[in-house]
Amino acid sequence: MQNIFTLRTKRLLLSFSTLGVLLFFSVFIPDSGSFAEELLTQKANSRIGDFAEKEFQEAWRKYSKEKDARPLKEWFKQHGTVHIGECKFKSLPEAEEIQYLSLDCPGKKLNGFFYSGEERLRSPEKIDSFRVKGPVKLGKTVYWELEFSAENLKAASAKPVPGGKSNPETKLVEKASTVNFGLQYFLSIAKHPIDRPTPKGKEIFFDSSCPLLYLGKDADFYWDKSLYYSFQASCLPDSPYSWIRIKADLSGNVLVDNQPTEELQEGARYLAKLKLESVEKDKIVWSDAELFHE
């Protein structure tokens, strides 16, 4: 009887011992499939982005031209850090809570970025790389929220050293955007497009902080059989008021640097002085336009 009890006890201990080993391995050995997938994701996110990549250029074309943000979202997702190379960040006229940014690159300009950190970027041109937190829809437009390394934030947020050399372009933009009250009025109403009383004849000067980009000629033969030159306000591309049409004279010319001409290059940037005629919900009618080479 005692031998039978001893034998049963040994078998019971052996069973628990075996079960313990099995439990130990089942708890501490991860699922190989999910583990490999996680490593692949981490590896993908560690890639360094370059604007010269064909995948980026095609994704940006779909985002900017076709309003399809999905390919660009996937590209940013696969690249943990993006180096901007020869491009430079430029701060657009500030909103109350976020800071809109554009990237000035050789031969083109990339719009659609913003930063919402506590520190204002006083010198965004010092930033050399960024990460995208994700797409954010503001109004009807998808923007890309950015974050930066501690080193970049420190360089871009630092106050200018008294007596030190400052960037002339940054200084000019800051001066233009704070002193140009006419432009500030335009930016204010452009953020809230509605029918409103118009200060007819009020002069708006589009300075170097918000030059006009020339889009091309168009005609309105149905209404007044006139020729127009179309522009876009570069600092506010997503407002209906950013589309600015300048009526040509009877000879088909506009005034550029005090000279009548019809030879404007598409994509060129111009400073402009215009007067308000009327402010409507979907457009502003302008008059007395004068253009100047930037």
Contacts in CASP RR format, 6 or more apart in sequence:
PFRMAT RR
TARGET T0000
AUTHOR 0000-0000-0000
METHOD contacts of the structure
MODEL  1
MQNIFTLRTKRLLLSFSTLGVLLFFSVFIPDSGSFAEELLTQKANSRIGD
FAEKEFQEAWRKYSKEKDARPLKEWFKQHGTVHIGECKFKSLPEAEEIQY
LSLDCPGKKLNGFFYSGEERLRSPEKIDSFRVKGPVKLGKTVYWELEFSA
ENLKAASAKPVPGGKSNPETKLVEKASTVNFGLQYFLSIAKHPIDRPTPK
GKEIFFDSSCPLLYLGKDADFYWDKSLYYSFQASCLPDSPYSWIRIKADL
SGNVLVDNQPTEELQEGARYLAKLKLESVEKDKIVWSDAELFHE
44 77 0 8 1.000
44 78 0 8 1.000
45 77 0 8 1.000
45 78 0 8 1.000
45 79 0 8 1.000
45 80 0 8 1.000
46 80 0 8 1.000
47 78 0 8 1.000
47 79 0 8 1.000
47 80 0 8 1.000
48 79 0 8 1.000
48 80 0 8 1.000
48 81 0 8 1.000
48 82 0 8 1.000
48 83 0 8 1.000
49 56 0 8 1.000
49 79 0 8 1.000
49 80 0 8 1.000
49 81 0 8 1.000
49 82 0 8 1.000
49 83 0 8 1.000
50 56 0 8 1.000
50 82 0 8 1.000
50 83 0 8 1.000
51 57 0 8 1.000
51 82 0 8 1.000
51 84 0 8 1.000
51 85 0 8 1.000
51 87 0 8 1.000
51 105 0 8 1.000
55 75 0 8 1.000
56 72 0 8 1.000
56 75 0 8 1.000
58 71 0 8 1.000
59 71 0 8 1.000
59 72 0 8 1.000
59 74 0 8 1.000
59 75 0 8 1.000
60 72 0 8 1.000
60 110 0 8 1.000
62 68 0 8 1.000
62 69 0 8 1.000
62 70 0 8 1.000
62 71 0 8 1.000
62 72 0 8 1.000
63 69 0 8 1.000
63 71 0 8 1.000
63 72 0 8 1.000
63 142 0 8 1.000
64 110 0 8 1.000
64 111 0 8 1.000
67 142 0 8 1.000
69 135 0 8 1.000
69 142 0 8 1.000
72 144 0 8 1.000
73 134 0 8 1.000
73 135 0 8 1.000
76 82 0 8 1.000
76 132 0 8 1.000
76 134 0 8 1.000
76 144 0 8 1.000
80 131 0 8 1.000
81 129 0 8 1.000
81 130 0 8 1.000
81 131 0 8 1.000
82 129 0 8 1.000
82 130 0 8 1.000
82 131 0 8 1.000
82 132 0 8 1.000
83 128 0 8 1.000
83 129 0 8 1.000
84 103 0 8 1.000
84 105 0 8 1.000
84 127 0 8 1.000
84 128 0 8 1.000
84 129 0 8 1.000
84 130 0 8 1.000
85 128 0 8 1.000
86 105 0 8 1.000
86 106 0 8 1.000
87 103 0 8 1.000
87 104 0 8 1.000
87 105 0 8 1.000
87 106 0 8 1.000
87 110 0 8 1.000
88 103 0 8 1.000
88 104 0 8 1.000
88 124 0 8 1.000
88 125 0 8 1.000
89 101 0 8 1.000
89 102 0 8 1.000
89 103 0 8 1.000
89 104 0 8 1.000
89 113 0 8 1.000
89 121 0 8 1.000
89 124 0 8 1.000
89 125 0 8 1.000
89 127 0 8 1.000
89 156 0 8 1.000
90 101 0 8 1.000
90 102 0 8 1.000
90 103 0 8 1.000
90 104 0 8 1.000
90 124 0 8 1.000
90 125 0 8 1.000
90 173 0 8 1.000
91 99 0 8 1.000
91 100 0 8 1.000
91 101 0 8 1.000
91 121 0 8 1.000
91 124 0 8 1.000
91 173 0 8 1.000
92 100 0 8 1.000
92 101 0 8 1.000
92 102 0 8 1.000
92 235 0 8 1.000
92 236 0 8 1.000
93 100 0 8 1.000
93 177 0 8 1.000
93 184 0 8 1.000
93 187 0 8 1.000
93 209 0 8 1.000
93 210 0 8 1.000
93 235 0 8 1.000
93 236 0 8 1.000
94 100 0 8 1.000
94 120 0 8 1.000
95 191 0 8 1.000
97 116 0 8 1.000
98 114 0 8 1.000
98 115 0 8 1.000
98 116 0 8 1.000
99 114 0 8 1.000
99 115 0 8 1.000
99 116 0 8 1.000
99 117 0 8 1.000
99 120 0 8 1.000
99 121 0 8 1.000
100 112 0 8 1.000
100 113 0 8 1.000
100 114 0 8 1.000
100 143 0 8 1.000
101 112 0 8 1.000
101 113 0 8 1.000
101 114 0 8 1.000
101 115 0 8 1.000
101 121 0 8 1.000
101 124 0 8 1.000
101 146 0 8 1.000
102 109 0 8 1.000
102 110 0 8 1.000
102 111 0 8 1.000
102 112 0 8 1.000
102 113 0 8 1.000
103 109 0 8 1.000
103 110 0 8 1.000
103 113 0 8 1.000
109 234 0 8 1.000
111 237 0 8 1.000
112 141 0 8 1.000
112 143 0 8 1.000
112 144 0 8 1.000
113 143 0 8 1.000
113 144 0 8 1.000
113 146 0 8 1.000
114 136 0 8 1.000
114 138 0 8 1.000
114 143 0 8 1.000
114 144 0 8 1.000
114 145 0 8 1.000
114 146 0 8 1.000
115 121 0 8 1.000
115 145 0 8 1.000
115 146 0 8 1.000
115 147 0 8 1.000
115 148 0 8 1.000
116 145 0 8 1.000
119 153 0 8 1.000
119 157 0 8 1.000
120 157 0 8 1.000
121 127 0 8 1.000
121 156 0 8 1.000
121 157 0 8 1.000
122 156 0 8 1.000
122 157 0 8 1.000
122 158 0 8 1.000
122 159 0 8 1.000
122 160 0 8 1.000
123 155 0 8 1.000
123 156 0 8 1.000
123 157 0 8 1.000
123 158 0 8 1.000
123 160 0 8 1.000
123 167 0 8 1.000
123 170 0 8 1.000
124 156 0 8 1.000
125 167 0 8 1.000
125 169 0 8 1.000
125 170 0 8 1.000
126 152 0 8 1.000
126 155 0 8 1.000
126 156 0 8 1.000
127 148 0 8 1.000
127 152 0 8 1.000
127 155 0 8 1.000
127 156 0 8 1.000
128 152 0 8 1.000
129 148 0 8 1.000
129 149 0 8 1.000
129 152 0 8 1.000
130 146 0 8 1.000
130 147 0 8 1.000
130 148 0 8 1.000
130 152 0 8 1.000
131 146 0 8 1.000
131 147 0 8 1.000
131 148 0 8 1.000
132 144 0 8 1.000
132 145 0 8 1.000
132 146 0 8 1.000
132 147 0 8 1.000
133 145 0 8 1.000
133 146 0 8 1.000
133 147 0 8 1.000
134 144 0 8 1.000
134 145 0 8 1.000
135 142 0 8 1.000
135 143 0 8 1.000
135 144 0 8 1.000
135 145 0 8 1.000
136 142 0 8 1.000
136 143 0 8 1.000
136 144 0 8 1.000
136 145 0 8 1.000
137 143 0 8 1.000
139 238 0 8 1.000
140 238 0 8 1.000
141 238 0 8 1.000
148 156 0 8 1.000
160 166 0 8 1.000
172 208 0 8 1.000
172 209 0 8 1.000
173 208 0 8 1.000
173 209 0 8 1.000
176 183 0 8 1.000
176 207 0 8 1.000
176 208 0 8 1.000
176 209 0 8 1.000
177 183 0 8 1.000
177 184 0 8 1.000
177 209 0 8 1.000
177 210 0 8 1.000
180 205 0 8 1.000
180 207 0 8 1.000
180 209 0 8 1.000
182 202 0 8 1.000
182 203 0 8 1.000
182 204 0 8 1.000
182 205 0 8 1.000
183 204 0 8 1.000
183 205 0 8 1.000
183 206 0 8 1.000
183 207 0 8 1.000
183 209 0 8 1.000
183 210 0 8 1.000
185 202 0 8 1.000
185 204 0 8 1.000
186 204 0 8 1.000
186 233 0 8 1.000
186 241 0 8 1.000
187 210 0 8 1.000
187 235 0 8 1.000
187 236 0 8 1.000
189 196 0 8 1.000
189 241 0 8 1.000
189 279 0 8 1.000
190 233 0 8 1.000
190 236 0 8 1.000
190 239 0 8 1.000
190 241 0 8 1.000
190 242 0 8 1.000
191 236 0 8 1.000
191 239 0 8 1.000
193 239 0 8 1.000
193 240 0 8 1.000
193 241 0 8 1.000
193 281 0 8 1.000
193 282 0 8 1.000
194 281 0 8 1.000
195 279 0 8 1.000
195 280 0 8 1.000
195 281 0 8 1.000
196 279 0 8 1.000
197 279 0 8 1.000
198 276 0 8 1.000
198 277 0 8 1.000
198 278 0 8 1.000
198 279 0 8 1.000
199 276 0 8 1.000
200 276 0 8 1.000
200 277 0 8 1.000
200 278 0 8 1.000
201 275 0 8 1.000
201 276 0 8 1.000
201 277 0 8 1.000
201 287 0 8 1.000
201 288 0 8 1.000
202 275 0 8 1.000
202 276 0 8 1.000
203 273 0 8 1.000
203 274 0 8 1.000
203 275 0 8 1.000
204 273 0 8 1.000
204 274 0 8 1.000
204 275 0 8 1.000
204 276 0 8 1.000
205 271 0 8 1.000
205 272 0 8 1.000
205 273 0 8 1.000
206 212 0 8 1.000
206 233 0 8 1.000
206 270 0 8 1.000
206 271 0 8 1.000
206 272 0 8 1.000
206 273 0 8 1.000
206 274 0 8 1.000
207 271 0 8 1.000
208 271 0 8 1.000
208 294 0 8 1.000
209 235 0 8 1.000
210 233 0 8 1.000
210 234 0 8 1.000
210 235 0 8 1.000
210 236 0 8 1.000
211 234 0 8 1.000
211 269 0 8 1.000
211 270 0 8 1.000
211 271 0 8 1.000
211 272 0 8 1.000
211 294 0 8 1.000
212 231 0 8 1.000
212 232 0 8 1.000
212 233 0 8 1.000
212 234 0 8 1.000
212 244 0 8 1.000
212 269 0 8 1.000
212 270 0 8 1.000
212 271 0 8 1.000
212 272 0 8 1.000
212 291 0 8 1.000
213 231 0 8 1.000
213 232 0 8 1.000
213 234 0 8 1.000
213 267 0 8 1.000
213 268 0 8 1.000
213 269 0 8 1.000
214 229 0 8 1.000
214 230 0 8 1.000
214 231 0 8 1.000
214 264 0 8 1.000
214 265 0 8 1.000
214 266 0 8 1.000
214 267 0 8 1.000
214 268 0 8 1.000
214 269 0 8 1.000
214 270 0 8 1.000
215 230 0 8 1.000
215 231 0 8 1.000
215 232 0 8 1.000
215 266 0 8 1.000
215 267 0 8 1.000
216 229 0 8 1.000
216 230 0 8 1.000
216 264 0 8 1.000
216 266 0 8 1.000
217 227 0 8 1.000
217 228 0 8 1.000
217 229 0 8 1.000
217 230 0 8 1.000
218 227 0 8 1.000
218 228 0 8 1.000
218 230 0 8 1.000
218 245 0 8 1.000
219 225 0 8 1.000
219 226 0 8 1.000
219 227 0 8 1.000
219 228 0 8 1.000
220 226 0 8 1.000
220 228 0 8 1.000
226 247 0 8 1.000
226 248 0 8 1.000
227 247 0 8 1.000
227 248 0 8 1.000
227 252 0 8 1.000
228 245 0 8 1.000
228 246 0 8 1.000
228 247 0 8 1.000
228 248 0 8 1.000
229 245 0 8 1.000
229 246 0 8 1.000
229 248 0 8 1.000
229 254 0 8 1.000
229 264 0 8 1.000
230 243 0 8 1.000
230 244 0 8 1.000
230 245 0 8 1.000
230 246 0 8 1.000
231 243 0 8 1.000
231 244 0 8 1.000
231 245 0 8 1.000
231 246 0 8 1.000
231 270 0 8 1.000
231 272 0 8 1.000
232 242 0 8 1.000
232 243 0 8 1.000
232 244 0 8 1.000
233 239 0 8 1.000
233 241 0 8 1.000
233 242 0 8 1.000
233 244 0 8 1.000
234 269 0 8 1.000
236 242 0 8 1.000
240 281 0 8 1.000
240 282 0 8 1.000
240 283 0 8 1.000
241 283 0 8 1.000
241 284 0 8 1.000
243 283 0 8 1.000
244 272 0 8 1.000
244 274 0 8 1.000
244 284 0 8 1.000
244 286 0 8 1.000
245 286 0 8 1.000
246 254 0 8 1.000
246 272 0 8 1.000
246 274 0 8 1.000
246 286 0 8 1.000
246 289 0 8 1.000
246 291 0 8 1.000
247 287 0 8 1.000
247 289 0 8 1.000
248 254 0 8 1.000
248 262 0 8 1.000
249 260 0 8 1.000
251 260 0 8 1.000
252 262 0 8 1.000
253 260 0 8 1.000
253 261 0 8 1.000
253 262 0 8 1.000
254 260 0 8 1.000
254 261 0 8 1.000
254 262 0 8 1.000
254 264 0 8 1.000
254 289 0 8 1.000
254 291 0 8 1.000
255 289 0 8 1.000
255 290 0 8 1.000
255 291 0 8 1.000
256 264 0 8 1.000
256 270 0 8 1.000
256 291 0 8 1.000
256 292 0 8 1.000
256 293 0 8 1.000
257 291 0 8 1.000
257 292 0 8 1.000
257 293 0 8 1.000
258 290 0 8 1.000
264 270 0 8 1.000
269 294 0 8 1.000
270 291 0 8 1.000
270 292 0 8 1.000
270 293 0 8 1.000
270 294 0 8 1.000
271 291 0 8 1.000
271 292 0 8 1.000
271 293 0 8 1.000
271 294 0 8 1.000
272 289 0 8 1.000
272 290 0 8 1.000
272 291 0 8 1.000
272 292 0 8 1.000
273 288 0 8 1.000
273 289 0 8 1.000
273 290 0 8 1.000
273 292 0 8 1.000
274 286 0 8 1.000
274 287 0 8 1.000
274 288 0 8 1.000
274 289 0 8 1.000
274 290 0 8 1.000
275 286 0 8 1.000
275 287 0 8 1.000
275 288 0 8 1.000
276 284 0 8 1.000
276 285 0 8 1.000
276 286 0 8 1.000
276 287 0 8 1.000
277 284 0 8 1.000
277 285 0 8 1.000
277 286 0 8 1.000
277 287 0 8 1.000
278 284 0 8 1.000
278 285 0 8 1.000
END
